[in-house]
């Protein structure tokens, strides 16, 4: 097995080769809520049953399982002859489970990739934030800012406790500020999903502070964007990671 991450454009270019898979093939689209039960109940006509155990074994691979749990978007299985066996974890949620046989069916995946998505992005580290909205591939709204937070004081005694209290207050003030900016910059849009990036330890306290995020918790992706800095450059680069697919080839 080998795996690779493909951008939306890279996956588009990959699909014609998959679609041209010769011979009998099986295509599965599996919603996140129906994984792995959909595979347990999978029943194929006799000439395709040789694929059933292969597919179940492939999907049970540790890397595939971890990827599915991390993304929670479901899975696409294209299964044909040698060298033409792929599991794709798409960037967007599969909304209907289905199976088809004979020829590879990439139509659902193409529709999924071709749909216009409006995506909110919130990048936060202690002391800086960048918030944006992407309409398809265009950044249509953005806001970045900072907030001063004292570094840890290590001298001990009352001074250390005083600095610790001040730091906690500064963090609370910063979270309130970020929460207000999220509401101001995302509130006018109907978002399909929201992605968080930066310091993952900030997610919980930010959710507790931000009523906007609380009311849209079902739209927050479980994927945490891998960004080191919360700035405009990271915001612009986040879309490439958001729209990546993970492809396993067996």
Backbone as a ProteinNet text record, in pm:
[ID]
protein_1_A
[PRIMARY]
XXXXXXXXXXXXXXXXXXXXXXXXXXXXXXXXXXXXXXXXXXXXXXXXXXXXXXXXXXXXXXXXXXXXXXXXXXXXXXXXXXXXXXXXXXXXXXXXXXXXXXXXXXXXXXXXXXXXXXXXXXXXXXXXXXXXXXXXXXXXXXXXXXXXXXXXXXXXXXXXXXXXXXXXXXXXXXXXXXXXXXXXXXXXXXXXXXXXXXXXXXXXXXXXXXXXXXXXXXXXXXXXXXXXXXXXXXXXXXXXXXXXXXXXXX
[TERTIARY]
83.8	0	87.3	47.6	112.5	4.6	39.8	-57	0.5	-86.6	-45.1	-157	-120.6	-217.5	-224.9	-345.1	-365.5	-451.9	-412.5	-496.2	-621.2	-715.8	-837.2	-801.9	-711.4	-669.6	-597.1	-514.1	-441.1	-534	-639.5	-735.1	-815.8	-854.6	-924.6	-842.7	-711.8	-624.9	-605.3	-624.2	-606.2	-728.6	-844.8	-969.1	-982.1	-940.2	-953.9	-882.5	-765.3	-692.2	-768.5	-830.1	-911.4	-1034.2	-1097	-1219	-1194.1	-1069.8	-1035.3	-995.3	-1012.6	-978.7	-1049	-974.3	-1037.3	-1095	-1186.5	-1240.1	-1346.6	-1392.8	-1496.8	-1443	-1522.3	-1479.4	-1595.3	-1560.3	-1659	-1631.6	-1737.7	-1728.1	-1815.4	-1758.8	-1834.3	-1820.1	-1930.8	-1932	-1991.4	-1916.9	-1958.7	-1967.5	-2086.4	-2104.7	-2026.8	-1980.2	-1908.1	-1990.6	-2121.6	-2207	-2227.4	-2201.8	-2227.2	-2097.8	-1988.5	-1862	-1833.9	-1794.8	-1769.9	-1887.8	-2004.1	-2117.2	-2159.1	-2144.4	-2183.1	-2105.1	-1977.4	-1894.1	-1931.4	-1970.9	-2007.6	-2128.8	-2217.6	-2339.7	-2329.7	-2211.2	-2194.5	-2216.4	-2303.9	-2331.8	-2325.6	-2226.9	-2207.8	-2249.2	-2284.4	-2317.8	-2194.2	-2213	-2104.5	-1972.9	-1975.6	-1849.2	-1766.6	-1827.6	-1754.4	-1720.6	-1763.7	-1744.5	-1598.8	-1515.3	-1372.4	-1314.6	-1382.3	-1334.5	-1374.7	-1480.2	-1536.5	-1435	-1369.2	-1270.1	-1151.1	-1110.6	-999.4	-1031.3	-1151.4	-1191.1	-1198	-1257.8	-1267.5	-1129.4	-1037.3	-901.2	-830.9	-848.1	-782.4	-834.1	-966.3	-1025.3	-990.9	-956.5	-921.8	-775.7	-698.1	-558.8	-554	-453.6	-443.8	-443.8	-365.8	-356	-489.7	-563.9	-694.7	-792.4	-795.3	-883.5	-855	-726.2	-689.4	-732.8	-713.4	-751.9	-901.1	-978.8	-1124.8	-1173.1	-1114.7	-1153	-1113.5	-998.7	-949.9	-1035.6	-1078.1	-1150.2	-1301	-1356.2	-1500.6	-1578.7	-1524.1	-1593.7	-1641.6	-1609.8	-1646	-1532.6	-1564.1	-1461.3	-1519.4	-1431.4	-1465.2	-1372.2	-1429.5	-1350.4	-1367.7	-1256.5	-1255.5	-1173	-1234.6	-1165.4	-1177.5	-1063.2	-1059.5	-947.9	-879.7	-769.8	-644.9	-536.8	-409.9	-366.4	-325.3	-279.8	-391.2	-514	-629.2	-723.4	-663.6	-739.4	-706.6	-808.1	-784.1	-891.6	-849.7	-941.6	-910.3	-1012.3	-994.4	-1074.7	-1008.1	-1074.8	-1087.6	-1207.8	-1225.2	-1225.2	-1209.2	-1211.1	-1351.3	-1453.6	-1591.5	-1674.1	-1780.8	-1858.8	-1941.1	-1930.4	-2014.8	-2150.8	-2255.7	-2388.4	-2478.1	-2432.8	-2514.4	-2425.9	-2454.3	-2379.8	-2440.2	-2354.3	-2404.2	-2295	-2337.5	-2244.9	-2283	-2183.5	-2208.3	-2099.5	-2132.8	-2039.8	-2027.1	-1942	-1910.4	-1799.2	-1831.7	-1730.8	-1716.2	-1595.6	-1571.6	-1661.8	-1723.1	-1812.9	-1752.5	-1694.9	-1634	-1728.4	-1850.3	-1941.3	-1973.5	-1998.3	-2033.1	-1915.6	-1795.1	-1676.8	-1653.4	-1674.9	-1661.1	-1760.8	-1883.6	-1984.5	-1946.1	-1893	-1851.2	-1741.8	-1643.6	-1532	-1573.9	-1672.9	-1713.3	-1812.1	-1866.5	-1963.8	-1895.4	-1969.6	-1917.9	-1936.9	-1826.4	-1830.1	-1791.2	-1858.1	-1820.8	-1765	-1637.9	-1565.3	-1509.2	-1534.9	-1476.3	-1349.7	-1249.8	-1122.7	-1087.3	-1054	-1013.8	-877	-775.4	-639.9	-607.4	-568.2	-541.6	-421.6	-331.1	-228.7	-239	-176.4	-183.8	-113.8	-190.9	-135	-159.9	-211	-238.8	-352.4	-421.8	-532.1	-544.9	-602.4	-635.9	-765	-863.1	-995.8	-1031.5	-1088.6	-1122.1	-1237.8	-1291.8	-1397.4	-1355.6	-1359.3	-1332.3	-1464.2	-1491.3	-1602.8	-1542.1	-1558.5	-1485.1	-1336	-1264	-1119	-1078	-1174.7	-1144.8	-1162.4	-1064.2	-1075.1	-1156.7	-1279.2	-1370.8	-1382.7	-1329.4	-1330.1	-1215.6	-1150.8	-1042	-1014.8	-961.4	-924	-811.7	-706.1	-597.8	-570.7	-513.2	-485.1	-398.8	-367.5	-281.2	-339.6	-283.9	-319.1	-202.4	-164.3	-45.3	-75	10.8	0.6	139.1	153	281.3	332.7	460.3	521.7	525.7	546.5	549.8	661.2	631.1	727.6	780.3	909.2	966.8	1045.4	1026.7	1105.4	1048.5	922.6	862.7	801.8	736.1	679.5	559.2	532.2	415.2	421.5	542.9	560	512.4	548.2	507.5	355.1	292.1	146.8	77.7	135	76.3	82.3	196.4	211.1	118.5	101.8	14.6	-129	-174.7	-310.8	-326.3	-223.7	-228.7	-233.3	-153.5	-152.6	-287.6	-350.6	-481.9	-584.5	-579.2	-671.9	-646.1	-518.6	-485.8	-536.3	-526.2	-576.4	-728.4	-798.6	-944.5	-983	-911	-937.3	-911.8	-805.1	-771.2	-879.4	-927.7	-1032.7	-1162	-1193.2	-1312.3	-1296.5	-1176.1	-1148	-1162.5	-1102.4	-1110.1	-1254.7	-1328	-1468.3	-1548.9	-1526.3	-1597	-1560.1	-1433	-1388	-1446.1	-1459.6	-1521.3	-1664.9	-1739.6	-1879	-1890.2	-1801.4	-1804.8	-1772	-1678.8	-1628.9	-1694.5	-1749.9	-1815.5	-1966.9	-2018.5	-2162.5	-2249.4	-2195.5	-2275.5	-2279.6	-2210.6	-2200.5	-2274.6	-2328.2	-2383.9	-2273.7	-2212.3	-2094.4	-2131	-2058.5	-2073.8	-1994.7	-1879	-1795.9	-1700.9	-1644.3	-1550.2	-1428.7	-1310.7	-1186.2	-1108	-1049.9	-967.5	-822.4	-730.6	-588.1	-510.1	-387.3	-303.6	-282.1	-298.5	-278.8	-406.8	-402.5	-522.9	-571.9	-486.1	-528.2	-620.1	-628.8	-715.9	-859.4	-878.7	-1011.4	-1117.3	-1092.9	-1194.3	-1230.3	-1131.3	-1169.9	-1232.6	-1191	-1250.6	-1396.3	-1425.4	-1563.3	-1650.3	-1592.5	-1666.9	-1698.9	-1610.6	-1627.1	-1715.3	-1707.2	-1765.1	-1902.6	-2007.6	-2143.2	-2165.1	-2098.8	-2111.8	-2066.5	-1950.3	-1900	-1985.9	-2036.3	-2122.6	-2246.4	-2302.7	-2425.5	-2399.6	-2274.8	-2239.2	-2138	-2144	-2048.2	-2054	-2172.5	-2188.6	-2116.8	-2078.4	-2008.7	-1856.1	-1809.4	-1665.1	-1601	-1504	-1435.8	-1350.1	-1343.4	-1254.2	-1106.8	-1079.6	-941.6	-886.3	-769.1	-701.7	-593.8	-601.2	-505.5	-366.9	-268.4	-131.1	-61.3	-85.4	-20.8	51.1	166.7	247	214.2	180.6	152.5	10.6	-53.3	-186.6	-170.9	-147.1	-128.1	-192.1	-183.6	-248.5	-189.3	-58.4	5.8	-47.8	-59	-112	-258.1	-332.5	-473.1	-486.4	-405.8	-411.4	-371.2	-276.5	-230.1	-318.7	-414.3	-495.8	-588.8	-630.5	-726.6	-669.1	-539.8	-477.1	-487.7	-468.1	-479.2	-624.9	-714.9	-857.3	-909.1	-866.3	-921	-840	-743.5	-665.1	-745.2	-721.5	-774.4	-659.1	-688.5	-589	-620.4	-523.7	-545.8	-455.9	-516.1	-442.9	-454.5	-338.7	-338.3	-283	-352.8	-318.1	-275.6
-119.6	0	124.6	223.8	354.6	461.9	573.5	681.2	811.8	899.7	1031.7	1131.4	1256.1	1363.9	1436.9	1456.6	1523.6	1647.2	1756.2	1874.9	1845.3	1936.6	1916.6	1899.2	1984.3	1972.9	1842.6	1800.2	1675	1555.5	1558.1	1447	1446.1	1564.1	1572.4	1505.8	1533	1476.5	1326.2	1278.4	1136.8	1052.8	1115.3	1041.3	974.3	1038.2	969	834.4	825.1	697.6	592.8	634.7	541.6	498.3	594.5	566.7	469.2	468.7	381.9	241	209.5	76.9	-31.1	-123.2	-227.4	-340.2	-415.8	-532.5	-497.1	-600.3	-582.6	-505.3	-411.3	-326.8	-301	-257.7	-222.2	-79.4	-2.2	134	144.3	196.8	218	363	424.5	554	530.4	565.8	533.6	661	691.5	806	782.8	889.3	871.2	799.8	827.3	766.2	617.1	569.2	428.3	348	406.6	332.6	281.6	154	51.8	-42.5	-12.6	-103.5	-133.2	-34.4	-53.4	-167.5	-178.4	-286.3	-421.4	-421.2	-547.2	-610.5	-526.2	-577.9	-583.2	-556.7	-553	-691.1	-696.1	-821.5	-796.9	-855.9	-838.1	-963.3	-946.7	-1062.3	-1151.7	-1279.2	-1378.4	-1339.8	-1282	-1257.8	-1145.7	-1069.4	-963	-997.9	-1114.1	-1147.2	-1165.8	-1194.4	-1207.2	-1075.2	-963.7	-832.5	-798.3	-862.3	-822.3	-829.7	-944.3	-960.1	-867.2	-847.5	-756.5	-614.1	-570	-433.9	-418.4	-516.3	-508.9	-506.1	-586.2	-588.7	-456.3	-399.4	-273.3	-159.5	-151.8	-43.7	-56.2	-177	-196.5	-164.5	-125.1	-85.8	32.3	33.9	135.1	275.9	298	432	478.2	385.8	419.7	452.3	369.6	392.2	527.7	557.8	685.7	803.1	788.7	895.5	919.8	812.5	824.1	890.2	851.5	909.7	1057.3	1090.6	1228.7	1321.2	1272.8	1358	1357.1	1239.2	1223	1270.9	1243.2	1278.5	1154.5	1034.9	912.2	861.6	765.3	704.8	665.5	669	622.1	505.9	395.9	278.1	249.3	249.5	207.1	78.8	-31.8	-161.3	-240.4	-257	-334.4	-436.3	-454	-549.7	-496.5	-572.2	-535.3	-395.1	-316.6	-181	-80.3	-125.1	-35.9	-47.3	-44	-55.7	64.8	149.7	276.2	302.1	360.8	416.1	564.7	647.1	792.2	852	930.5	1003.8	1147.7	1189.2	1320.3	1433.3	1556.2	1669.7	1707.8	1662.5	1699.8	1575.2	1595.6	1484.5	1414.4	1282.7	1200.4	1188	1224	1232	1112.1	1021.7	904.5	783.8	674.5	550.2	475.8	423.9	349.3	256.7	155.6	61.1	44.5	35.1	6.3	-87.4	-167.1	-265.8	-250.2	-328.6	-328.2	-227.7	-100.3	0.9	94	147.4	245.1	366.4	413.5	529.1	644.2	742.3	857.5	976.9	961.7	1075.1	1144	1065.6	1124.8	1204.2	1150.1	1220.4	1348.5	1342.4	1462.9	1571.2	1530.2	1625.9	1685.9	1601.7	1646.8	1752.3	1726.8	1819.7	1946	1932.1	2044.6	2139.3	2099.2	2185	2309.8	2419.4	2545	2545.4	2554.5	2553.4	2691.2	2731	2852.2	2807	2836.1	2779.1	2887.9	2874.5	2964.3	2904.4	2988.9	2943.8	3032.4	2968.7	3039.6	2986.7	3069.1	3033.3	3114.5	3045.1	3114.5	3053.1	3138.3	3101.5	3203.7	3176.9	3274.7	3402.4	3506.4	3635.7	3677.2	3589.1	3628.6	3545.1	3602	3530.9	3577.2	3490.5	3523.4	3450.7	3524	3470.2	3501.7	3404.1	3429.5	3345.2	3385.8	3311.4	3290.9	3165	3130.6	3096.5	3165	3130.2	3059.5	2926.7	2843.6	2865.2	2915.8	2932.8	3075.6	3162.7	3303.6	3340.8	3410.1	3463.1	3591.9	3588.9	3701.7	3788.3	3741.6	3821.1	3772.9	3866.1	3825	3933	3889.3	3979.1	3914.9	3990.1	3938.3	4038.9	3989.6	4078.3	4011.8	4087	4037.1	4078.1	4019.1	4056	4020.7	4112.7	4089	3993.7	3892.8	3797.3	3777.7	3799.6	3783.9	3640.4	3626.8	3494.1	3449.6	3319.8	3265.1	3330.4	3355.1	3415.2	3305	3285.9	3168.7	3201.8	3319.6	3355.3	3297.7	3255.6	3196.4	3299.4	3248.5	3334.4	3413.5	3526.1	3607.2	3666.2	3699.5	3759	3663.2	3535.7	3435.5	3422.2	3419.4	3406.5	3529	3646.1	3769	3769.6	3729	3723.4	3617.6	3504.7	3398.2	3447.6	3523.4	3577.6	3677.9	3761.3	3859.8	3791.8	3685.4	3612	3549.8	3492.2	3431.8	3536.1	3654.3	3760.6	3805.7	3813.1	3852.7	3748.6	3621.7	3516.5	3526.4	3551.9	3567.2	3685.9	3798.4	3916.2	3885.5	3812.1	3777.3	3689	3589.9	3501.7	3578.4	3674.5	3756.9	3837.7	3888.8	3967.5	3880.9	3763.1	3672.2	3631	3603.8	3564.9	3673.2	3798.8	3910	3920.9	3899.3	3908.7	3794.1	3677.9	3564.7	3599	3651.5	3687.7	3796	3896.6	4007.8	3963.8	3869.7	3835	3712.5	3624.2	3505.6	3514.8	3605.3	3610.4	3641.2	3708.9	3746.2	3639	3527.1	3423.2	3296.6	3226.5	3093.2	2994.2	2937.8	2853.8	2706.5	2638.7	2493.9	2422.9	2478.1	2418.7	2523.7	2491	2579.3	2497.2	2550.6	2482.2	2566	2496.4	2560.5	2519.4	2612.1	2580.8	2660.9	2614.5	2684.2	2599.8	2660.9	2593.1	2517.8	2384.5	2305.8	2317.1	2360.4	2375.9	2495.8	2580.8	2698.6	2665.1	2554.9	2523.4	2519.9	2446.6	2430	2562.3	2639.9	2767.4	2866.1	2860	2949.6	2911.5	2782	2736.2	2778.6	2773.1	2812.6	2962.4	3038.7	3183.7	3229.6	3161.3	3210.1	3147.9	3225.9	3176.3	3144.7	3217.3	3189.8	3047.3	3008.4	2873.9	2768.8	2800.5	2706.1	2673.1	2774.4	2753.8	2682.7	2672.9	2607.5	2495.8	2435.4	2329.5	2213.7	2188.2	2076.8	2102.9	2227.1	2260.9	2266.6	2251.5	2258.7	2125.7	2129.4	2007	1952.1	1819.7	1761.4	1774.6	1805.4	1822.3	1954.5	1951.5	2072.4	2106.2	2225	2263.7	2278.8	2228.2	2227.7	2358.6	2461.2	2590.3	2632.2	2692.7	2734.5	2877.1	2960.9	3101.4	3136.3	3221.1	3269.4	3405.6	3406	3530.3	3519	3625	3629.4	3524.5	3504.6	3405.7	3265.1	3231.3	3099.4	3086.3	3194.9	3193.8	3165	3232.8	3212.4	3070.3	3013.4	2878.2	2768.1	2803.3	2700.4	2628	2694.4	2632.1	2507.4	2509.1	2392.5	2270.1	2289.6	2177.4	2134.9	2232.3	2201.4	2114.8	2142.2	2073.8	1950.5	1909.5	1790.3	1662.8	1565.4	1430	1337.8	1234.3	1133.5	1008.6	963.5	852	734.8	618.9	495.1	404.5	353.4	264.4	127.6	22.4	-112.6	-199.2
0	0	0	-76.3	-70.7	-59.8	-1.6	15.3	-35.5	-76.4	-122.1	-98.3	-75.3	-63.3	-196.5	-245	-373.3	-354.2	-417.2	-420.3	-502.5	-500.2	-579.8	-727.7	-778.2	-916.8	-945	-849.1	-865.7	-870.8	-788.6	-789.7	-919	-965.8	-1094	-1205.1	-1204.1	-1309.2	-1290.4	-1168.7	-1137.4	-1175.8	-1175.9	-1196.7	-1334	-1443.4	-1572.7	-1578.6	-1515.3	-1513.6	-1434.1	-1323.6	-1244	-1323.4	-1388.8	-1463.8	-1578.6	-1629.9	-1742.4	-1699.4	-1571	-1520.2	-1602.3	-1663.7	-1745.5	-1659.2	-1717.2	-1648.7	-1546.7	-1477.4	-1376.4	-1256.7	-1208.4	-1097.2	-1002	-882.3	-780	-734.1	-718.2	-665.3	-541	-433.5	-309.6	-266.2	-231.2	-164.1	-25.9	78.4	215	297.9	348.3	438.3	568.3	632.6	759.3	865.9	870.6	973	949.5	828.1	796.6	785.4	833.5	832.5	973.4	991.2	888.7	862.8	923	912.1	769.2	682.9	542.9	479.5	516.3	462.9	522.5	648	713	646.2	595.7	534	380.9	327.7	183	121.6	23.1	-46.1	-196.3	-262	-405	-480.6	-605.5	-687.8	-702.6	-730.9	-723.3	-790.3	-908.6	-977.6	-914.6	-821.2	-753.3	-608.6	-562.7	-420.9	-384.3	-482.7	-453.7	-404.6	-438.3	-395.8	-252.7	-202.9	-73.8	38.6	54.1	160.9	139.5	13.6	-16.7	29.1	-2.8	34.2	185.8	253.3	400.2	464.1	411	465.2	441.1	321.9	289.3	376.4	393.1	471.7	619.9	664.5	805.3	835.7	734.2	757.2	854.3	939.8	1044.4	987.4	879.9	821.9	765.9	705.1	649.7	761.8	863.4	978.3	1041.9	1064.1	1125.3	1038.7	907.4	816.3	816.2	817.6	818.3	947.8	1060.8	1188.8	1197.3	1140.5	1146.2	1061.5	943.8	849.9	871	899.2	916.7	794.8	675.3	551.6	476.4	527.2	459.6	371.6	285.3	201.3	65.9	-34.9	-168.7	-201.1	-247.5	-282.1	-430.7	-503.3	-643.2	-649	-684.1	-672.4	-802.6	-871.5	-994.9	-990.9	-1104.6	-1109.7	-1043.7	-1055.5	-992.1	-1033.8	-934.6	-960.8	-976.8	-971.4	-987.5	-868	-749.7	-625.9	-538.6	-517.6	-448.3	-343.2	-232.8	-133.6	-123.5	-143.4	-140.7	-26.4	55	162.4	115.1	75.4	13.3	115.4	67.7	160.2	206.4	132	162.9	197.5	269.8	324.3	215.9	214.2	127.8	195.7	124.4	185.8	157	71	38.9	12.6	80.1	57.3	-60.7	-148.2	-263.2	-315.6	-387.4	-448	-594	-680.1	-820.7	-870.4	-969.5	-1023.3	-1174.1	-1229.8	-1372.6	-1399.1	-1423.7	-1450.1	-1330.1	-1315.2	-1208.9	-1230.9	-1121.8	-1127.5	-1046.5	-1115.8	-1048.2	-1045.6	-1094.6	-1110.4	-978	-873.3	-743.2	-688	-702.3	-653.6	-733.7	-863.3	-945.8	-901.9	-876.6	-831.4	-696.6	-609	-476.5	-487.7	-573.3	-590.8	-665.1	-752.3	-835.8	-771	-657	-589.9	-534.2	-529.9	-474.6	-322.7	-250.3	-103.9	-49.8	56	129.2	263.8	286.8	400.3	491	619.9	718.2	777.2	798.7	854.6	974.1	1084.8	1206.6	1248.8	1236.2	1279	1403.8	1511	1637.3	1708.3	1751	1848.1	1961.1	2072.7	2181.3	2137.4	2116.1	2079.4	1935.9	1851.4	1713.3	1655.4	1558.1	1494.3	1349.4	1267.6	1129	1095.6	1050	1023.5	878.8	808.2	669.6	620.3	505.9	437.8	292.5	249.1	110	40.9	-67.9	-155.2	-275	-278.8	-375.4	-352.8	-451	-437.4	-401.7	-377.1	-353	-205.7	-151.8	-16.1	-23.7	28.1	11	135.5	247.3	370.2	458.5	526.1	615.7	719.6	830.7	939.2	1018.4	1043.8	1127.6	1237.8	1347.1	1457.5	1562.8	1665.1	1772.4	1907.4	2010.5	2146.5	2237	2322	2403.8	2519.1	2533.5	2643.7	2701.8	2833.9	2902	2889	2872	2878.9	3024.6	3043.7	3179.7	3260.8	3388.5	3480.6	3572.4	3578	3645.8	3773.3	3831.6	3949	4078.2	4074.2	4193.2	4286.3	4390.6	4492.5	4445.8	4517.6	4487.6	4347.9	4307.5	4174	4065.5	4079.2	3980.8	3977.7	4096.7	4102.3	4042.9	4068.6	4015.8	3863.1	3809	3663.7	3604.1	3674.5	3625.7	3616	3718.7	3717.3	3603.9	3584.4	3477	3341.4	3326.5	3199.3	3170.9	3272.8	3253.8	3212.8	3272.7	3235.1	3091.7	3055.6	2917.6	2817.3	2853.5	2765	2750	2858.5	2853.3	2765.1	2782.8	2700.5	2553.1	2526.9	2389.4	2327.5	2401.8	2350.7	2324.7	2410.6	2387.2	2258.4	2238.9	2118.5	1993.3	1996.3	1881.6	1856.2	1963.4	1951.2	1880.4	1917.8	1853.4	1705.6	1674.2	1534.5	1450.8	1511.8	1440.9	1404.6	1500	1476.5	1369.4	1376.2	1281.2	1139	1125	992.3	929.7	1012.8	958.7	961.4	1043.5	1069.5	950.2	850.2	732.9	625.2	648.7	546.3	589.1	492.7	516.4	482.1	583.3	565.2	552.6	464.8	454.3	562.7	597	701.9	757.4	872.8	942.2	980.7	951.4	985.7	1086.8	1184.1	1286	1263.9	1286.4	1277.5	1379.8	1408.4	1506.3	1630.2	1745.9	1873.8	1910	1900.9	1925.4	2069.4	2163	2302.1	2321.2	2218	2226.8	2186.4	2116.6	2062.3	2171.6	2278.7	2382.9	2449.8	2499.3	2562.1	2463.3	2335.1	2236.4	2210.6	2204.5	2188.2	2306.8	2426.3	2544.9	2544.1	2481.6	2477.5	2362.7	2249	2124.4	2096.9	2112.4	2088.9	1940.8	1853.2	1709.6	1680	1731.5	1707.6	1777	1894.8	1966.7	1883.2	1820.2	1743.4	1611.2	1572.3	1445	1466.5	1584.4	1618.9	1520.3	1464.1	1369.6	1237.5	1215	1091.2	1107.6	1229.4	1254.5	1219.1	1129.8	1087.6	1201.4	1215	1316.5	1278.8	1153.6	1108	1158.3	1220.3	1264.4	1162.2	1104.9	1002.8	1063.9	993.4	1042.6	1006.6	1086.2	1064.4	1191.5	1172.7	1287	1330.1	1231.5	1260	1217.3	1292.7	1258.2	1192	1060.7	986.9	849.1	770.9	639.1	544.7	551.9	465.7	495.6	623.6	660.9	619.4	630.1	590.3	441.1	360.7	215.9	178.5	253.4	223.3	277.7	363.9	429.9	333.8	226.8	135.6	70	40.9	-22.1	67.9	199.1	292.3	309.5	313.8	331.9	217.7	95.2	-22.8	-64.3	16.7	-13.9	7.8	-77.8	-58.6	-23.6	53	86.9	6.8	-72.6	-164.5	-126	-102.8	-74.1	-195.8	-240.7	-355.4	-312.2	-350.6	-306	-425.3
[MASK]
++++++++++++++++++++++++++++++++++++++++++++++++++++++++++++++++++++++++++++++++++++++++++++++++++++++++++++++++++++++++++++++++++++++++++++++++++++++++++++++++++++++++++++++++++++++++++++++++++++++++++++++++++++++++++++++++++++++++++++++++++++++++++

